[in-house]
Amino acid sequence: MEQYHGVELDPPVKTRFAEIGTPVAVFAGGRDFEGTQLWAKRLADQAPTASLFTAPDADHYPMFSDPGQFERFLREAVANPG
């Protein structure tokens, strides 16, 4: 892009997960990028009502790499939102 239209938050989002007031269901693939797994864990650890589900055989596209686990995760998250 020729021009940046975004606005940086101060403080940055990565330091504000504790402010999230709604339940958060976090999915991490065991074969996903290490950085993505670390962010998933960070969000789950810092957001007050977050839960982390890790599917060992899933990668960055769990709906394709492990569709059964991904479907179970979604169904559980919808059935028990908080």
Secondary structure, 3 states (H helix, E strand, C coil): CCCCCCCCCCCCHHHCHHHCCCCEEEEEECCCCHHHHHHHHHHHHHCCCEEEEEECCCCCCHHHHCHHHHHHHHHHHHHCCC
